[in-house]
Amino acid sequence: MSARHDDHLELACRHIVEGEIRVTRQLLVITRLQEQGHDTAEAETLLAQFEQGFVLMREHLRILQAEDDAR
């Protein structure tokens, strides 16, 4: 396994963690907005975008792990 591949794998893992944090924070924002009686449409749209990005990040990690397993 190359150092470059290791770097990509590490970066992908870090992106997963950051994505989880981003989604969790946005869920908290939506909850707070709802509790205060505010419209949450834009916050929910942003959450959906975060979640779509998170799916892509997880797929990227899966591909890197499959490459790792093939070596």
C-alpha atoms as a printed R data frame, in Angstrom:
   type eleno elety resid chain resno       x      y      z
1  ATOM     1    CA   MET     A     1   0.000  0.000  0.000
2  ATOM     2    CA   SER     A     2   1.409  3.367 -0.973
3  ATOM     3    CA   ALA     A     3   1.770  6.374  1.286
4  ATOM     4    CA   ARG     A     4  -0.414  8.332 -1.123
5  ATOM     5    CA   HIS     A     5  -3.195  5.749 -0.835
6  ATOM     6    CA   ASP     A     6  -2.869  5.883  2.950
7  ATOM     7    CA   ASP     A     7  -3.156  9.667  2.808
8  ATOM     8    CA   HIS     A     8  -6.319  9.433  0.695
9  ATOM     9    CA   LEU     A     9  -7.804  6.863  3.052
10 ATOM    10    CA   GLU     A    10  -7.021  9.031  6.072
11 ATOM    11    CA   LEU     A    11  -8.500 12.092  4.387
12 ATOM    12    CA   ALA     A    12 -11.652 10.188  3.434
13 ATOM    13    CA   CYS     A    13 -12.073  9.037  7.042
14 ATOM    14    CA   ARG     A    14 -11.619 12.584  8.287
15 ATOM    15    CA   HIS     A    15 -14.239 13.787  5.802
16 ATOM    16    CA   ILE     A    16 -16.664 11.176  7.136
17 ATOM    17    CA   VAL     A    17 -16.212 12.436 10.690
18 ATOM    18    CA   GLU     A    18 -16.591 16.045  9.582
19 ATOM    19    CA   GLY     A    19 -19.703 15.133  7.588
20 ATOM    20    CA   GLU     A    20 -21.265 13.436 10.611
21 ATOM    21    CA   ILE     A    21 -20.588 16.524 12.703
22 ATOM    22    CA   ARG     A    22 -22.043 18.813 10.034
23 ATOM    23    CA   VAL     A    23 -25.250 16.754  9.760
24 ATOM    24    CA   THR     A    24 -25.643 16.557 13.535
25 ATOM    25    CA   ARG     A    25 -25.162 20.300 13.956
26 ATOM    26    CA   GLN     A    26 -27.687 21.029 11.240
27 ATOM    27    CA   LEU     A    27 -30.221 18.736 12.906
28 ATOM    28    CA   LEU     A    28 -29.729 20.724 16.097
29 ATOM    29    CA   VAL     A    29 -30.244 23.988 14.212
30 ATOM    30    CA   ILE     A    30 -33.488 22.664 12.747
31 ATOM    31    CA   THR     A    31 -34.699 21.531 16.168
32 ATOM    32    CA   ARG     A    32 -33.905 24.917 17.675
33 ATOM    33    CA   LEU     A    33 -35.668 26.741 14.840
34 ATOM    34    CA   GLN     A    34 -38.730 24.530 15.233
35 ATOM    35    CA   GLU     A    35 -38.806 25.117 18.997
36 ATOM    36    CA   GLN     A    36 -38.725 28.865 18.371
37 ATOM    37    CA   GLY     A    37 -41.501 28.674 15.797
38 ATOM    38    CA   HIS     A    38 -39.334 29.602 12.802
39 ATOM    39    CA   ASP     A    39 -39.559 28.316  9.254
40 ATOM    40    CA   THR     A    40 -37.090 25.468  8.734
41 ATOM    41    CA   ALA     A    41 -37.364 25.065  4.956
42 ATOM    42    CA   GLU     A    42 -33.938 26.515  4.141
43 ATOM    43    CA   ALA     A    43 -32.288 24.703  7.028
44 ATOM    44    CA   GLU     A    44 -33.837 21.432  5.861
45 ATOM    45    CA   THR     A    45 -32.652 22.065  2.296
46 ATOM    46    CA   LEU     A    46 -29.143 22.612  3.605
47 ATOM    47    CA   LEU     A    47 -29.413 19.416  5.667
48 ATOM    48    CA   ALA     A    48 -30.408 17.478  2.545
49 ATOM    49    CA   GLN     A    49 -27.338 18.851  0.762
50 ATOM    50    CA   PHE     A    50 -25.116 17.870  3.677
51 ATOM    51    CA   GLU     A    51 -26.630 14.381  3.664
52 ATOM    52    CA   GLN     A    52 -26.090 14.006 -0.102
53 ATOM    53    CA   GLY     A    53 -22.474 15.025  0.322
54 ATOM    54    CA   PHE     A    54 -22.137 12.589  3.194
55 ATOM    55    CA   VAL     A    55 -23.395  9.748  0.977
56 ATOM    56    CA   LEU     A    56 -20.726 10.642 -1.587
57 ATOM    57    CA   MET     A    57 -18.043 10.737  1.099
58 ATOM    58    CA   ARG     A    58 -19.030  7.289  2.353
59 ATOM    59    CA   GLU     A    59 -18.999  5.908 -1.188
60 ATOM    60    CA   HIS     A    60 -15.527  7.353 -1.746
61 ATOM    61    CA   LEU     A    61 -14.329  5.699  1.460
62 ATOM    62    CA   ARG     A    62 -15.884  2.395  0.374
63 ATOM    63    CA   ILE     A    63 -14.006  2.561 -2.943
64 ATOM    64    CA   LEU     A    64 -10.700  3.298 -1.207
65 ATOM    65    CA   GLN     A    65 -11.255  0.435  1.229
66 ATOM    66    CA   ALA     A    66 -12.057 -1.937 -1.651
67 ATOM    67    CA   GLU     A    67  -8.828 -0.910 -3.351
68 ATOM    68    CA   ASP     A    68  -7.043 -1.543 -0.073
69 ATOM    69    CA   ASP     A    69  -8.579 -5.011  0.219
70 ATOM    70    CA   ALA     A    70  -7.584 -5.848 -3.357
71 ATOM    71    CA   ARG     A    71  -3.909 -5.224 -2.588
